Amino acid sequence: MRPVHWDHTDHTRPEGYVRQDWEKLYRAAILESDRSRLLQRIEDAEAAIRKRSRSLSKPPGNNEKEPGAITRALHILSLLRGAGQEH
């Protein structure tokens, strides 16, 4: 699997790409099989999700489904983090 890189400084992309960023990082975290890289993947995904969540709270917040997806993703990442720390 190729590493997923996220450019925190690119503000020129259309809004639709922001959601795609956190989703890519989320998928990379849940699919990571290397335990030594799992925590970093989770942290990267959580940071991108928090950033996206803050942007959704500002007008115009017209995406009705994404906040629910964000909530579910954060929950799953927290479970994954806990499972990764058990071993």
C-alpha positions as CSV (number, residue, x, y, z in Angstrom):
1,M,0.0,0.0,0.0
2,R,1.3,3.4,-0.9
3,P,1.6,6.0,1.9
4,V,-1.1,8.6,2.0
5,H,0.1,12.1,2.2
6,W,-2.1,15.0,3.1
7,D,-1.2,18.6,2.4
8,H,-2.4,20.7,5.3
9,T,-1.6,23.9,3.4
10,D,-3.5,23.5,0.2
11,H,-6.5,25.8,0.4
12,T,-7.1,26.1,-3.3
13,R,-9.0,22.8,-3.8
14,P,-12.8,22.7,-4.1
15,E,-14.7,21.8,-1.0
16,G,-15.5,18.3,-2.2
17,Y,-11.8,17.4,-2.1
18,V,-11.7,18.2,1.7
19,R,-14.0,15.4,2.4
20,Q,-12.1,13.1,0.2
21,D,-8.9,13.9,2.2
22,W,-10.3,12.7,5.5
23,E,-11.9,9.7,3.9
24,K,-8.6,8.6,2.3
25,L,-6.8,9.0,5.6
26,Y,-9.5,7.1,7.4
27,R,-9.4,4.2,4.9
28,A,-5.6,4.1,5.2
29,A,-5.9,3.8,9.0
30,I,-8.5,1.1,9.0
31,L,-6.6,-0.9,6.4
32,E,-3.2,-0.5,8.0
33,S,-1.8,-3.9,8.8
34,D,1.6,-2.7,10.1
35,R,1.1,-2.2,13.9
36,S,4.2,0.1,14.0
37,R,2.4,2.6,11.6
38,L,-1.2,2.2,12.9
39,L,-1.1,4.8,15.6
40,Q,0.3,7.4,13.1
41,R,-2.4,6.6,10.6
42,I,-5.1,6.9,13.2
43,E,-3.7,10.3,14.4
44,D,-3.5,11.6,10.8
45,A,-7.1,10.6,10.1
46,E,-8.4,12.1,13.4
47,A,-6.6,15.4,12.6
48,A,-8.1,15.6,9.1
49,I,-11.6,14.7,10.5
50,R,-11.4,17.3,13.2
51,K,-10.4,19.9,10.6
52,R,-13.2,18.9,8.4
53,S,-15.7,18.9,11.2
54,R,-14.7,22.5,12.1
55,S,-15.2,23.6,8.5
56,L,-18.6,22.0,8.5
57,S,-19.7,24.0,11.5
58,K,-19.2,27.2,9.6
59,P,-21.8,28.5,7.1
60,P,-22.7,27.2,4.5
61,G,-22.9,23.8,6.2
62,N,-25.1,22.2,3.6
63,N,-23.8,18.7,3.7
64,E,-26.3,16.8,5.8
65,K,-24.8,13.3,5.7
66,E,-21.2,14.0,6.3
67,P,-21.4,14.9,10.0
68,G,-22.9,11.4,10.7
69,A,-20.1,9.8,8.7
70,I,-17.6,11.8,10.7
71,T,-19.1,10.7,14.0
72,R,-19.0,7.0,12.9
73,A,-15.4,7.3,11.6
74,L,-14.2,8.8,14.9
75,H,-15.9,6.1,16.8
76,I,-14.3,3.4,14.7
77,L,-10.9,5.0,14.9
78,S,-11.2,5.1,18.7
79,L,-12.1,1.4,18.7
80,L,-9.1,0.7,16.4
81,R,-6.8,2.7,18.7
82,G,-8.0,0.6,21.7
83,A,-7.6,-2.7,19.9
84,G,-4.1,-1.6,18.7
85,Q,-3.0,-0.8,22.3
86,E,-4.2,-4.2,23.7
87,H,-1.3,-6.1,22.0
